[in-house]
Amino acid sequence: MIVVGSGPTGLLLAGDLATAGIPVTLLEKRPHEISNLSRAFVLHARSLEQLDARGLADGLEALGQPLDRLHLFGRLTIDLAGLPSRFNHLLVLPQYEVEKVLERRAVEAGVDFRYGTELTGLTQSTGGVTVEARGSEGRTQILRAAYVVGTDGMHSAVRRAIGLPFPGRSVIRSVVLADVRLTEKSPSLLTVNAVGDAFAFIAPFGDGYYRVIGWLRGRNVSDREPLDLAEVKEITRLALGRDLGMHDARWLSRFHSDERQAPAYRVGRVFLAGDAAHVHTPAGGQGMNTGLQDAANLSWKLAAVLGGHVEPGLLDSYHAERHPVGREVLRSSGGIVRLAMAKRPWALAARAALTTVLNRVDMARRKATAQVTGIGYRYPAPRGAHPLTGTRVPDVALAGGSRLHEALRGGRFVLITPEPYQEGAGWGDRLATARWVSDRRTTVLVRPDGYVAWASGSADRTAIGTALTRHLGPEIREA
């Protein structure tokens, strides 16, 4: 198995596959160094749930700054405390901290890292994929694998190699970014505001530094144009009324923001995930999170197929499930940034009306919050399936004092039944069995990514056995 790109998406995917016993080679054209600067800096509830199912969330929580409220456009406060999740907050944490944890896990699982190695060619056949790569010393390497996953970002070499377009456009240009200290008393929660021609965003890292993102209409310069702190302070004053005494910038950057999505996430034996498959505006902080969830969706499917347990047709469900989510993220993040950019009276009126609705209508606010945090998505279910099929399962308590995310560790399915089920041994380490703490009578088979694969209103053993065979493959019986 070859993964190209060592950002959070590639690291999670490679670590999952190696943990499942699949040999993985990870190619990364950069040298082996994790920058202490990064644009992504928010983990949402659904990503934290996925990381918790790998035993990583608590350590990351200790490194970051949890925020349970968002303050938008001066009049809307979104309280995350009511999220139906163990992680009823967002976590402000730089991407490089996430990468450190995921890289350590991947190394421990045995991933073969090849830094300073750039993909230069890719060909497919019915039996596998041949990759040509060039190392830092200039020598060409020829590698072969059953499947390749491109997690190599917006300018993906994998996507170009398989001939996929990346339709879309640049939405906003000359966005400024700075990590700074503040002299004045700062907002204690994530703050977004837009006034006239200026937009600004501030969030605390928890280490004394704050992430500031700003934009000024009409200042449309190249990303290569030098940026100084004075410009960031000017934009912030226009958008927020004051610059909070910014000083000691440890990072200043200028960038533009695109909205793009590949038309297919799979071409033959090659898959795309993360920014290689979709890019969107930073509004809502959904970029890194969507990529992590792509990886969580794809990794267990590849492991099941490469392990010889299920038919390769399962891999088609990756595009079917994740492409619509990527499209929705483009819409929601784009909607937020367009609200921020509103200037004409009708657009400003629409923004005011929307914030009023979200302030006053609980259902609308819950739906919007669930979408941004990732917990509101569900996957398509077969016709006639139980209503729970395709839905996310919260970190429910299980009999014996454990919880679902603990049972999911190791990439297993989890069968939750009303009564003890003793017939799961034939599926080995692919299945964990558990019982509800409550008197609930539903039987639920939870996929390794935390979504319902199958459910029933009863605990019929024949039906359970059929479902397990369909989703996990044939039972292994002792001789």
Number of C-alpha atoms within 10 A of each C-alpha: 22 24 28 27 28 28 25 25 29 31 28 28 30 36 25 28 26 23 20 22 14 20 16 24 20 22 25 23 19 15 11 12 8 16 11 11 15 13 19 18 23 25 28 23 25 29 25 26 22 24 23 22 23 20 15 17 18 11 12 18 17 11 17 22 20 21 19 18 18 18 18 18 21 13 11 18 17 17 17 21 15 12 17 13 18 15 22 21 23 26 23 25 22 20 21 19 20 25 20 17 17 25 23 12 21 25 15 12 20 18 24 16 19 19 18 17 25 22 23 14 16 20 14 19 10 8 11 17 20 19 20 16 21 17 17 15 8 11 9 15 14 12 14 17 18 16 19 26 27 26 32 27 23 17 11 19 21 27 26 14 15 17 10 16 13 21 11 14 12 12 15 19 20 23 22 23 22 25 27 21 20 17 11 11 8 15 13 14 17 20 20 23 21 24 19 15 17 23 26 26 23 22 24 25 20 14 10 10 19 23 21 22 23 26 26 26 16 10 11 13 14 12 15 10 11 10 16 15 18 12 13 23 20 16 23 27 17 20 24 21 12 14 20 17 13 22 16 11 16 12 15 17 18 21 17 16 17 20 21 24 23 22 14 15 25 22 15 15 18 23 24 30 30 27 24 28 29 28 27 27 25 18 20 20 21 27 25 25 25 28 29 25 24 27 28 22 25 26 25 22 24 23 21 23 16 19 12 11 17 20 13 13 9 14 21 15 16 21 22 15 19 22 21 13 20 24 17 15 24 22 14 19 20 20 15 16 17 16 17 25 21 20 17 10 9 10 15 16 13 14 18 15 12 15 19 13 15 19 15 12 11 11 11 14 17 17 13 16 20 18 19 23 25 21 22 15 17 16 17 11 17 9 6 7 13 16 12 18 22 23 20 21 18 17 20 14 17 18 15 10 7 14 18 21 23 15 22 24 19 18 25 22 28 25 24 24 24 19 14 13 16 8 11 17 16 13 19 12 13 20 24 22 18 24 22 21 15 10 9 12 16 15 21 28 25 26 25 26 26 26 21 25 27 25 24 20 11 14 19 11 11 9 13 23 14 13 17 21 15 13 18 18 18 15 15 10 9 6 3
